[in-house]
Amino acid sequence: MQANLPLASHAVLPSHSAHPHSALAKSNARRVLIVDDHPLVRAGLSTVINQEPDLFVCGEAGTAREALDLVRHTQADIVILDLTLPDGSGLDLLKRLPKLPGCPPLLVCSIHEEALFAERALAAGASGYIHKAEATTLVVTAIRKVLSGSSYWSEDITQFLLHKLSGRPAKGSKGSVGNLTPRELQVFMLLGKCLSASKIAEQLDLSVKTIETHRAKIKRKLNLSNSGELTRYAVQWVLEQH
């Protein structure tokens, strides 16, 4: 646990934390770890979860690095995970966490479009996906379903996956962002944050040449004619996700 930081006008309270008092009050309850870069979201989820007699929040993390550390040390029964983290992609973290000994099931809670990200989250190892717009009303239901050994997916994403498995293309899928590979999607999202190819390469630990190759593939898949059009489209798309 990090030490308390001195408060200042720009200070942020540490997000890497555990909740031992909740654990003492609910010794037989299931332990929930929350990973989200927004303190208010973590606080809201914690309030809802800690009201349940059989659940308590055993820790909070605001970055992928903190999440990896807490999964190793809090013995959580389930992890609620956002896909947007300041030090990396939540999808990358989803792939890394199951490799840790005793990793609990993972429930994604994200603002991103379900049809685009839920399938990728499932492929990366998630046991469920809940949209942040519905989190406060459905999170307890989703947690209990995942803890029971099942999975939690909305009716919309279930129908989307069934259509895909049946070989019938989903409506509007041609030329859409949904056709991008996970790595292409990462590059596309970072382009939408107006990062240069060199900055994207640094963040993803890839070469600039590889990033340029991804950009070319993304332009082709999205039927865009030039880099300027790609950047405008990516910026607009990122803004629409928030």
Secondary structure, DSSP 8 states (H G I E B T S, - for coil): --------TT------EE-HHHHHHTTTSEEEEEE-S-HHHHHHHHHHHHTSTTEEEEEEESSHHHHHHHHHHS--SEEEE-SEETTEEHHHHHHHGGGSTT---EEEEESS-HHHHHHHHHHHT-SEEEEGGGHHHHHHHHHHHHHTT--B--HHHHHHHHHHHTT---TT-TTSGGGS-HHHHHHHHHHHTT--HHHHHHHHT--HHHHHHHHHHHHHHTT--SHHHHHHHHHHHHHHH-
